[in-house]
Every structure is written in structure tokens, then in C-alpha cells.
Amino acid sequence: MHLATYIKDGHEQAALLVDGWLYDMDGLHPELPNTVSMLLQYWDEYFPVLQGAPIMIREGKISQRNAIKLDEAVLTAPVPHPTSCRDGYAFRQHVEAARRNRKVPMIPEFDQYPIFYYTNHNAILGPGDIPCMPDHFDKLDFELECAIVICKEGRNIRAAEADQYIGGFMIMNDMSARTLQMEEMLLNLGPAKGKDFATVIGPVLVTPDELEERLVPPPPGHTGNAYDLTMTCRVNGVEVSRGNLKDMAWTFAEIIERASYGVTLYPGDVIGSGTVGTGCLLEINGTGKLQDPGYAEQWLQEGDVVEMDIDDLGTLRNTITREEDDFSLLAIKK
């Protein structure tokens, strides 16, 4: 299934996306809640009810009269208010390239355990504008990722069972203000201000049953589902990044195992994969300059349109905008 959240009468409305039309939850079944957050809270109860809806719609048993065309709706993040948001570091190619470009060796601990950081779950955005402050435009970057959302409570979850806790998959753009990030991480704490202004997810939440034909074996010695899904990013219509979700060195199941160690995960928690290889301008610029010292760096600018595609997950489209405020932390830092 493809679940979405859109604005209806000034409020967030959960809907099922079928053949380009959005169907509100209460139009599918009177007991279904109207928010994705509430759906996730009672996932085992509501998921079987939802599973039959696409068939009933296509057989004409559910009317299209109250549905809305997808291209006429204003989408928000499919999970607008996550209970938390973690982001992983699971693609070896990205980590190796980033370290090589900084002229430091690959860190052996990468192969010992998956890591993640917490980002601001109150700064989650969906398709549309990404408002940025002046300091964000100092080396403003995207990061092409995939994200999952947790659909049932669990603690000390073993990797072998962890895929059962995944309610769905989304595209994630982990926006990054690189100058702010690099400065604060000199103090070995973070990232924080370089990341907390915007994390974009969407356009829809795709349940795991929709991706079964994409399943591939995990990396040797690893546990959990892996998926053959091409990932791309375009800036102003020009492709700048291409990778595949199957190249995750750590599976989402293994990331869940570590994240839940001594900690309770809750329905609505979002977890990102980390950046796919070539999936950000920091890596692309670093590789370019390594090969050619005269390489011209590229960073996101006001008005740029960023489009991310992942097979079967849709296209996440955003426009970079500028907030009407000239306040700068960088200008007053000393």
C-alpha cells in the first residue's frame, strides 16, 4: 500500500493512494483513524483492514466520489510528526569516499557495528519548499537516503525479527548546512545545527509487502531484508547522484537491533539509511577536487529544485527558499 498525508480543510489528513487518487481513511472504513500516526499506533489491527481497500476500489466497491487526484493535493510528510528521527551511516561507498576525500583512512569500526545520530523530529518536511537561513546557504547540501518508520513498540529487538517492526519505506533528504556542521563537529559533538533545520521525507509511505519482488540477499554475514531499488537525485533537472539501496552495508534490521538496545522504539519512530554513495554534494565535490584541483564546487542555491527518486517509492520534489531574516550565527560566533 501507498499511504500519504495531505492538507484538507487546513488539517492533516491520512489517505490511501491508489492509481493516482487519494482516498481518506474514513471513506475506506468507518473505524480507520485519519492520521498516519494513529494508524501506526494500532498497525496490527488496522493493516489487515487497509490491505483489502485497493482491491475494493478497483472493483468499484469503494466510490471515487470523495477521493482527490494526487496532482491536486498538497502533500505533507507522510509521517508528519515522528516520535523520533534517527539517521544511520550504512553505505560503505559514501563513508569510504568521504574519508578518502579528507585524506584519512577508512575507519575499521564501520564494519563492527551500525551507527546513527538523532536529528530534529520537529523539523520534518514533505514535498514543497525548504526554507533556509543565511548560514544554511554556506555550502548547502542534500543527502539522498531511504527511511523506514517503526510500526510497533519494541525493546532489545534482535535483527532476525526486526523487519517485522518496519511499517513502510520513504525517500529521505537529510538536508545539511556543511559550514555549520564542520565547525561544530570540531568539538566532537554533533551534528546538530548543521542538520536540524530540515529533514525531508516522502512523498508517500510504501508498505513492505509492495517491495517483496525487490528483495535480494543481504551482504554476506549480515541479517535482514535488502532491496534492489535504484536511487537517484536531480538538481534543476540534471542528474547528480545514482546508487542502489541494496548497497547498504548494514541492513535496516541491524540498525533497529542497535537502536533498540536498552531503549524502547515506538510506532512513528523514523530511521534513515544514511547517504548512498555519490548521494551528496560534499562527496561529489570532494571526489571532483581530488581528481582535478580546478574542479568547480557546486552547492544548493535559492530557487534550486531537488528531485529524488527511489524505485517504487516515488519522487520527492523540493524547492530551496530563503527565509526573510538576515540573522547569522556564523557572523557572531566569536
Secondary structure, DSSP 4 states (H G I P E B T S, - for coil): -EEEEEEETTEEEEEEEETTEEEEHHHH-TTS-SSHHHHHHTHHHHHHHHHTHHHHHHTTSS-STT-EEGGGS-B--SSSS-SEEEEE--BHHHHHHHHHHTT-PPPGGGGT---EEE--TTSEE-SEEEEE-GGGGTTEE--EEEEEEE-S-EES--HHHHGGGEEEEEEEEE-EEHHHHHHHGGGT----TTTTT-EEEEEEEE-GGGGGGGEEPPSTT--S-EE--EEEEEETTEEEEEEEGGGBSS-HHHHHHHHTTTSEE-TTEEEE--PPTT-SHHHHHHHHHHH-TT-------TT-EEEEEETTTEEEEEEEEE-S----HHHH--
